Amino acid sequence: MEKLQTIQEVVTFINENHLAFLYVSQEDCSVCHALRPKLMELLKKYPKIELREVEADQVKAISAEYLIFSAPTLLFFVDGKEYLREGKFVQFQKLADAIAQIYSFESNKV
């Protein structure tokens, strides 16, 4: 998973991709490290979703810009608008169902 290094890279990524998924982690977060491979595997089913990671302890402005208070935080944007937010204790099946629903709707648009 490619990592974004600055808040400007994050903003550009979200604004330039129709379906943008942002994974906000921290270096010393064991939950973050455990969730990352599961998320990457899930998103393989959805090739139109662009996935990037940003480490909150490296890009401190992410917290203020997107109101992130804990890690991991998962943000899914459609055309620059936040559609989905999961944090800390992610219910993975609920997340998978929500992504499937949004993806299905967006893929059927003309």
N, C-alpha and C positions, 0 to 999 in steps of 0.2 A: 504494500500500500504506500503510495507516494505521500510524503509529508510536506505540509505547507509551513514555511518558515517565518512569514510576516503576516500581519493583519491585512495588509493590502493584497497579498496572495490569496487569502481567504475570501475577501470581498470579491475579487476578480473571479475566482473559481465559482462562487455561488452565482454571480451575475452572468457568467458566460456559458453556463451549462443548464439546459432545460431541466434535467433531473440531477440534482447535486446532493450527495450524502456526505456529511461532515462528521467525522469521528474524533471527538475531543477527549484526549487521554492525558495522563501524567506519567512521568518516568517511573516513579516509585509506587504505582498503582497495580496491585496484583490482579484485581478484577478487570482492569483495562487490558492487561496482557492475556488473560483467559478469554475474554470476549472477542478480541480482535480476529482470531482465526474463524470463529463461528460466524461472525458478521461477514467476513470476506467470502466464506463458503455460501452463505445465504444469497449474497448479492451477485454471485455468478449466474443465478437464474434470471437476472435482470440486466441484460447487457447495455441497456440505454442509461442506466444509473451510473454516474461518475462518482467514485469514492475517493476521498482524501482524508488524511489524518492531520491533526494539529495537536501539539503537546502544549497544554495550558501553562505549564511551568516555563516553557521557552517563549511562547507568544502570549505575554501577560495581558495584552489588550483584548484578547478573545473574550475574557470574562466580562468586561464592561460592554463590549460591542454586542454580545449575544446573550447577556445575562446568564452566564454559566457559573454555578456555585459549587459543583462537584464533578468528579470524574469517575467513570466515563459519562459523557453526555453525547447522545446521538441526535443529530439534526438532519432532517430531510427537507430539501427545498425544491419547489417546483416553480420555475421561472422567477427565481429570486425570492419567493415567498415561503416562509416556514410553514410546512404542512404537518410535520411530525417531530416530536421531541420526547426522548426517553433519557432518563438519567439514573445514575448510581446502580440501583437494583433493577436491571432490565428484565422484563417478562418476555422472554425471547419469542414464544409462540404468538403473543399479542403483537409484538413488533413485526414478525413475519407476515401475519394476517393483514396488518395495516399497510405494509409495503406492497403486498400483492394487490390490495384493493386500489391504492393510489396508482400503481403501475398499470393495472388493467384499464382504469379510467383514462389515464394519460395516453396510453398506447392506442386507444380507440378514438381519440380525437382526430378530426380531419384537418 
